[in-house]
């Protein structure tokens, strides 16, 4: 009778040992990243440089303007037209 009573105790301890090993192995697999979602990769490339052109504003200040915003040049202006165009303080 002693043998029958000791067998269930050994089986329970083995089950606990196997359950502990299983939990530890699942934890290590989870930490290794097998079950985690893949992270998206963000490129670290520098942003594109836009072409700018320095132009004189109507109040006489030098400003940078994107080339795509500038209309095509129709012709050269005279010095008198430039002086009339600039607002004086």
C-alpha positions in Angstrom: 0.0 0.0 0.0 2.9 2.4 0.6 3.9 2.2 -3.1 0.4 3.2 -4.3 0.3 6.2 -2.0 3.7 7.5 -3.0 3.1 7.3 -6.8 0.5 10.1 -6.9 2.9 12.4 -5.0 5.7 11.7 -7.5 3.3 12.3 -10.5 2.2 15.6 -9.0 5.8 16.8 -8.5 6.7 15.7 -12.0 3.7 17.6 -13.4 4.7 20.7 -11.4 8.3 20.4 -12.7 7.1 20.0 -16.3 4.7 22.9 -16.0 7.4 25.1 -14.6 9.8 24.2 -17.4 7.0 24.8 -19.9 6.3 28.3 -18.5 10.0 29.2 -18.4 10.4 28.1 -22.0 7.4 30.0 -23.1 8.7 33.1 -21.3 12.1 32.8 -22.9 10.5 32.3 -26.4 8.3 35.4 -25.8 11.3 37.5 -24.7 13.2 36.3 -27.8 10.6 38.0 -29.9 9.0 35.1 -31.7 5.4 35.9 -30.6 5.8 39.7 -30.8 4.6 41.8 -33.8 7.2 43.0 -36.2 8.0 46.6 -35.7 7.9 48.9 -38.7 11.2 50.4 -39.8 11.4 54.2 -40.2 14.0 55.4 -42.6 16.4 58.0 -41.1 17.2 59.6 -44.5 17.5 63.3 -44.4 14.6 65.2 -45.9 14.9 66.4 -49.5 16.3 69.8 -50.0 13.9 72.1 -51.8 15.4 74.5 -54.3 15.0 78.1 -53.2 15.8 81.4 -54.7 16.6 84.6 -52.9 14.4 87.5 -54.1 13.8 91.1 -53.0 10.4 91.7 -51.5 8.4 94.8 -52.1 9.4 96.3 -48.7 13.1 95.9 -49.6 13.9 92.7 -47.6 15.7 89.7 -49.0 13.5 86.5 -48.8 13.9 82.9 -49.9 11.1 81.5 -52.1 10.6 78.0 -53.4 11.4 77.8 -57.1 8.2 75.9 -57.8 6.2 79.0 -56.6 7.9 81.4 -59.0 6.4 82.1 -62.4 8.6 82.3 -65.5 10.4 85.5 -66.1 8.8 87.6 -68.8 11.6 90.1 -69.2 14.0 92.4 -67.4 12.6 95.5 -65.7 14.2 98.9 -65.7 15.8 100.6 -62.7 12.9 103.2 -62.7 10.3 100.4 -62.5 12.2 98.8 -59.6 12.4 102.0 -57.7 8.6 102.6 -58.2 7.8 99.0 -57.1 9.8 99.3 -53.8 7.7 100.8 -51.0 9.6 103.4 -49.1 9.2 103.9 -45.3 
